Amino acid sequence: MKPDLYERIVQNGASALSDAELYRVLLRTGSKQAPMSQIVAELLGTFPDFQGLNLIDAKQLMAISGIGLSKAAGLLAAIEFGRRVVEQSTKRYGEVLSVESLAAELMPRLGASPQEHVLAFLLDTQLKVIQEMPVALGGLAQADAEPRVVFSQALKVHAASLILVHNHPSGNVTPSQADVLVTRRFVQAGELIGVVVLDHVIIGAHDYYSFARHHQGLNFFK
């Protein structure tokens, strides 16, 4: 990698670099299998404008000639670092949460994910976010066994209510029977413990489904 790329970042910021130059900074060198120019060209061709790069895994990266374990790990770490920075900057801790604002925030994060993520947003008495809690990765089947963990944390942080959220990788936000059953289980557990489940929201790429909106609140599930 040319040293002047470092100098340009220091003087003008990383935003001054092209996509190819950013890859060069992260990759640092070529490899025995392929020179730097070939690796960068294949990355640019596979992920134009970085499209889909946020969903890549190590196996897919290492299928590119010249990218081994260390280069794949470095790229994945950079991608995750950027994701966490963006996530932290958009979190609404201390702000009143609405389903509309929550869905707008989560659709870019979860809508295109190939995996199902289950989250719980723990709220205070004024509907301000206390904590965003990861519940399960891989589907509601796992989350179905976790109400105790969720409500235990809710009590620990003195949450008055919560909103359960998960995404449908298919993009179809129509609730399944399993979604209905998990909603009922969480609502009933919250009723017993004293932490109100305000909503269960299903996130798609361009749409969302609110159980509370479609059922005039969640009393239907008690």
C-alpha positions as CSV (number, residue, x, y, z in Angstrom):
1,M,0.0,0.0,0.0
2,K,1.3,3.5,-0.8
3,P,2.2,5.5,2.3
4,D,0.6,8.6,0.8
5,L,-2.8,7.0,1.5
6,Y,-2.1,7.3,5.2
7,E,-1.1,10.9,4.8
8,R,-4.2,11.7,2.8
9,I,-6.4,10.2,5.6
10,V,-4.6,12.3,8.2
11,Q,-4.8,15.5,6.2
12,N,-8.2,15.2,4.5
13,G,-10.0,12.4,6.3
14,A,-10.9,8.9,5.1
15,S,-13.9,10.3,3.2
16,A,-11.4,11.7,0.7
17,L,-10.3,8.2,-0.4
18,S,-12.0,6.2,-3.2
19,D,-13.6,2.8,-2.6
20,A,-10.5,1.2,-4.1
21,E,-8.2,3.2,-1.8
22,L,-10.2,2.3,1.3
23,Y,-9.8,-1.4,0.4
24,R,-6.1,-0.9,0.0
25,V,-5.8,0.7,3.4
26,L,-7.6,-2.2,5.0
27,L,-5.9,-5.0,3.0
28,R,-2.4,-3.4,3.3
29,T,-0.7,-5.8,0.9
30,G,-1.4,-8.3,-1.8
31,S,-0.7,-12.0,-1.3
32,K,1.1,-14.9,-3.0
33,Q,-2.2,-15.9,-4.7
34,A,-3.0,-12.5,-6.1
35,P,-1.6,-8.9,-6.2
36,M,-3.4,-6.1,-4.4
37,S,-4.8,-4.7,-7.6
38,Q,-6.5,-8.0,-8.4
39,I,-8.0,-8.4,-5.0
40,V,-9.4,-4.9,-4.9
41,A,-10.8,-5.2,-8.5
42,E,-12.7,-8.4,-7.5
43,L,-14.0,-6.8,-4.3
44,L,-15.2,-3.8,-6.3
45,G,-16.8,-6.0,-8.9
46,T,-18.5,-8.3,-6.3
47,F,-19.7,-5.5,-4.1
48,P,-20.3,-2.3,-6.2
49,D,-20.8,0.7,-3.9
50,F,-20.3,-1.8,-1.0
51,Q,-23.8,-3.3,-1.7
52,G,-24.2,-6.5,0.3
53,L,-20.9,-6.2,2.0
54,N,-22.6,-5.8,5.4
55,L,-24.1,-9.4,4.9
56,I,-20.8,-11.1,3.9
57,D,-19.2,-13.8,6.0
58,A,-15.6,-15.1,6.2
59,K,-16.3,-18.1,3.9
60,Q,-17.5,-15.8,1.1
61,L,-14.6,-13.4,1.5
62,M,-12.0,-16.2,1.5
63,A,-13.5,-17.4,-1.8
64,I,-11.9,-14.3,-3.4
65,S,-8.4,-15.1,-4.6
66,G,-5.8,-13.5,-2.4
67,I,-8.0,-13.1,0.7
68,G,-7.0,-15.5,3.4
69,L,-7.9,-15.7,7.1
70,S,-6.2,-12.6,8.3
71,K,-7.5,-10.3,5.5
72,A,-11.0,-11.7,5.8
73,A,-10.9,-11.2,9.6
74,G,-9.7,-7.6,9.1
75,L,-12.4,-6.7,6.7
76,L,-15.1,-8.3,8.8
77,A,-13.8,-6.4,11.9
78,A,-13.9,-3.1,10.0
79,I,-17.5,-3.8,8.8
80,E,-18.6,-4.6,12.3
81,F,-16.8,-1.6,13.7
82,G,-18.7,0.7,11.3
83,R,-22.0,-1.0,12.0
84,R,-21.6,-0.5,15.7
85,V,-20.6,3.1,15.3
86,V,-23.8,3.7,13.2
87,E,-25.9,1.7,15.6
88,Q,-24.7,3.6,18.6
89,S,-25.2,7.0,16.9
90,T,-28.8,6.2,16.1
91,K,-29.9,4.7,19.5
92,R,-32.6,6.7,21.2
93,Y,-31.7,6.2,24.8
94,G,-33.5,8.8,26.9
95,E,-36.0,9.6,24.1
96,V,-39.6,8.7,23.9
97,L,-40.0,5.7,21.7
98,S,-42.8,5.2,19.1
99,V,-43.4,2.2,17.0
100,E,-43.0,4.3,13.9
101,S,-39.6,5.7,14.8
102,L,-38.5,2.2,16.0
103,A,-39.4,0.6,12.7
104,A,-37.8,3.4,10.7
105,E,-34.6,2.8,12.7
106,L,-34.6,-0.9,12.4
107,M,-35.6,-1.5,8.8
108,P,-32.2,-0.5,7.5
109,R,-30.4,-2.6,10.2
110,L,-32.5,-5.8,10.1
111,G,-34.6,-5.7,7.0
112,A,-32.0,-7.2,4.7
113,S,-30.4,-9.5,7.3
114,P,-30.4,-13.2,6.2
115,Q,-30.8,-14.2,9.9
116,E,-33.7,-13.6,12.2
117,H,-32.9,-11.3,15.1
118,V,-35.0,-10.9,18.2
119,L,-34.7,-7.8,20.3
120,A,-36.4,-6.3,23.3
121,F,-36.5,-2.5,23.9
122,L,-36.9,-1.9,27.7
123,L,-38.7,1.4,28.5
124,D,-39.3,3.5,31.5
125,T,-42.7,4.9,32.7
126,Q,-42.4,7.7,30.1
127,L,-41.7,5.3,27.2
128,K,-38.1,6.4,27.1
129,V,-35.6,3.7,26.1
130,I,-33.5,2.3,28.9
131,Q,-31.9,-0.6,27.0
132,E,-31.9,-2.4,23.7
133,M,-31.6,-6.0,24.6
134,P,-30.6,-8.8,22.2
135,V,-32.8,-11.8,22.9
136,A,-32.1,-14.4,20.3
137,L,-30.4,-14.9,17.0
138,G,-31.8,-17.4,14.6
139,G,-35.5,-17.2,15.2
140,L,-38.4,-16.9,17.6
141,A,-38.1,-20.6,18.5
142,Q,-35.1,-19.6,20.6
143,A,-36.8,-16.5,21.9
144,D,-39.8,-18.6,23.0
145,A,-37.6,-20.0,25.8
146,E,-36.3,-16.6,26.9
147,P,-39.2,-14.6,28.6
148,R,-37.6,-15.3,32.0
149,V,-34.3,-13.8,30.9
150,V,-36.0,-10.7,29.3
151,F,-38.2,-10.0,32.2
152,S,-35.4,-10.6,34.7
153,Q,-33.4,-7.9,32.9
154,A,-36.4,-5.6,32.7
155,L,-36.8,-5.8,36.5
156,K,-33.1,-5.3,37.0
157,V,-33.2,-1.9,35.1
158,H,-36.6,-1.0,36.5
159,A,-38.3,-1.1,33.2
160,A,-42.1,-0.4,33.2
161,S,-42.7,-1.8,29.8
162,L,-41.1,-3.3,26.7
163,I,-41.5,-3.7,23.0
164,L,-40.5,-7.0,21.4
165,V,-39.1,-6.9,17.9
166,H,-37.9,-9.4,15.4
167,N,-37.3,-9.4,11.6
168,H,-38.5,-11.7,8.9
169,P,-35.6,-12.4,6.5
170,S,-38.1,-13.2,3.8
171,G,-39.3,-9.6,3.8
172,N,-42.9,-10.7,4.3
173,V,-44.1,-9.2,7.6
174,T,-47.3,-11.3,7.9
175,P,-47.1,-12.9,11.4
176,S,-46.8,-16.7,11.6
177,Q,-48.6,-18.8,14.1
178,A,-45.3,-19.0,16.0
179,D,-45.2,-15.2,16.1
180,V,-48.7,-15.2,17.6
181,L,-47.9,-17.8,20.2
182,V,-44.7,-16.0,21.3
183,T,-46.6,-12.7,21.6
184,R,-49.2,-14.3,23.8
185,R,-46.5,-15.9,26.0
186,F,-44.7,-12.6,26.5
187,V,-47.8,-10.6,27.1
188,Q,-49.0,-13.1,29.7
189,A,-45.6,-13.3,31.4
190,G,-45.5,-9.5,31.6
191,E,-49.0,-9.4,33.1
192,L,-47.8,-11.7,35.9
193,I,-44.6,-9.9,36.5
194,G,-45.8,-6.3,36.2
195,V,-43.9,-5.3,33.1
196,V,-46.3,-4.4,30.2
197,V,-45.6,-5.7,26.8
198,L,-46.7,-2.7,24.6
199,D,-46.1,-4.3,21.2
200,H,-44.5,-7.0,19.2
201,V,-43.1,-5.6,15.9
202,I,-42.1,-7.6,12.9
203,I,-39.5,-5.9,10.6
204,G,-39.1,-6.4,6.9
205,A,-37.0,-4.6,4.4
206,H,-39.6,-2.0,3.5
207,D,-42.5,-2.6,5.9
208,Y,-43.3,-3.6,9.4
209,Y,-46.2,-5.2,11.3
210,S,-47.4,-4.0,14.7
211,F,-49.4,-6.5,16.7
212,A,-50.7,-3.7,18.9
213,R,-51.9,-1.7,15.9
214,H,-53.7,-4.7,14.3
215,H,-55.3,-5.8,17.5
216,Q,-56.1,-2.5,19.2
217,G,-53.5,-3.1,21.8
218,L,-52.4,-6.5,23.2
219,N,-55.2,-7.2,25.6
220,F,-56.3,-9.7,23.0
221,F,-53.4,-11.9,24.0
222,K,-53.9,-11.9,27.8
